[in-house]
Each structure stands twice: as C-alpha cells, then as structure tokens.
Amino acid sequence: MLENIPERSDTKSQADVGPLLLDAKAVAAVLSISRSMLYQISNTGELGPMFIKLGTRSLWRYDELSAWVRAGCPPRGVWLTMAQNQGFGRQDGRRF
C-alpha cells in the first residue's frame, strides 16, 4: 500500500523554510528591542512596516521587515512609498 505513494522530491524540507509572518515577540527579538519599544515605535510611525491582523494576532511580514532594515529603517511615511515601489502592496498605509 505504501509503495504506491509517490515521493515528493519537488518540495523543500520544512527545516529549509523560515516563518513568513512574525509575532511581536519574534519581531522585537529580530530588531533587538523590547516588545514595549516595538509597540511604541509602531504607534508613533517610527516602525515602517505595518502589522497584519490575523484573527486577534498582530503579525509582521518577515520579508518586509528585512527590506525595511536594509533600507536603513526609514519612518513609516517614507517607508510606505518605498514599499509600494518594492511591490509590498501598500497604498496610503492600507493594504489593497
């Protein structure tokens, strides 16, 4: 019975794939700041990337955070323009 199951050589192993979305604890760790500082800079607009609500959870896109850091951590107003040009799907601070 098991011999009829094809091998899945076309997929990567789970260990090779990192998370796509990060919670506040993970984002704070990646940025080397506390969670309270994360929420503070997010509320003031110093943190460029905006979170995504998934149910009751606030999550940030890993690829967008990485791009934001590579761009020099610009404030949200500047980042939104840059992110739109990089294809992150934002317009006027809202997802579309």
C-alpha positions in Angstrom: 0.0 0.0 0.0 2.7 2.5 0.9 4.7 1.6 -2.2 2.1 3.4 -4.3 2.7 6.8 -2.7 5.0 8.9 -4.9 8.0 10.6 -3.4 7.8 14.4 -3.1 11.2 15.4 -4.4 9.8 18.7 -5.7 9.3 20.3 -2.3 11.7 21.7 0.2 12.0 20.3 3.6 10.2 22.2 6.4 13.6 22.9 8.0 14.7 25.0 4.9 11.7 27.3 5.2 11.6 30.2 7.7 8.4 31.8 9.0 6.6 34.2 6.7 4.9 36.1 9.5 6.4 37.1 12.8 4.6 37.9 16.1 5.6 40.8 18.3 7.9 38.7 20.4 9.8 37.5 17.3 9.9 41.0 15.7 11.3 42.5 18.9 13.9 39.8 19.0 14.9 40.2 15.4 15.2 44.0 15.8 17.0 43.7 19.2 14.4 45.8 21.1 11.8 45.1 23.7 8.1 44.4 22.8 7.1 47.6 24.6 9.5 49.5 22.4 8.2 47.7 19.3 4.6 48.8 20.1 5.8 52.3 20.9 7.7 52.8 17.6 4.8 51.2 15.7 2.3 53.6 17.2 4.5 56.7 16.6 5.3 55.7 13.0 9.0 55.1 13.5 8.5 51.5 12.5 7.9 51.5 8.8 6.2 48.1 8.2 2.6 47.8 9.5 1.3 44.7 11.1 -1.3 42.4 9.6 -4.2 41.3 11.8 -4.8 37.5 11.5 -7.7 36.8 13.9 -6.7 38.6 17.1 -3.0 38.4 16.4 -0.8 41.2 15.1 1.8 39.8 12.7 4.5 41.4 10.6 5.8 40.1 7.3 9.4 38.8 7.6 10.4 39.9 4.0 9.1 43.4 4.6 10.9 43.8 7.9 14.1 42.6 6.2 13.7 45.1 3.4 12.9 47.9 5.8 16.1 47.2 7.8 18.1 47.0 4.5 16.7 50.4 3.5 18.0 52.0 6.7 14.8 51.8 8.9 13.0 54.9 7.5 9.9 56.2 9.2 6.5 54.9 8.1 5.7 57.8 5.8 8.9 57.3 3.8 8.7 53.5 4.0 5.2 53.3 2.6 6.4 55.0 -0.6 9.4 52.8 -0.8 7.4 49.6 0.0 4.9 50.4 -2.7 7.8 50.7 -5.2 9.2 47.4 -4.0 5.9 45.7 -4.5 4.7 45.2 -0.9 1.1 46.1 -1.8 0.5 49.1 0.3 -1.1 52.4 -0.6 -1.7 55.2 1.8 -0.9 53.0 4.7 -3.6 50.5 3.9 -3.5 47.1 2.2 -5.2 46.7 -1.1 
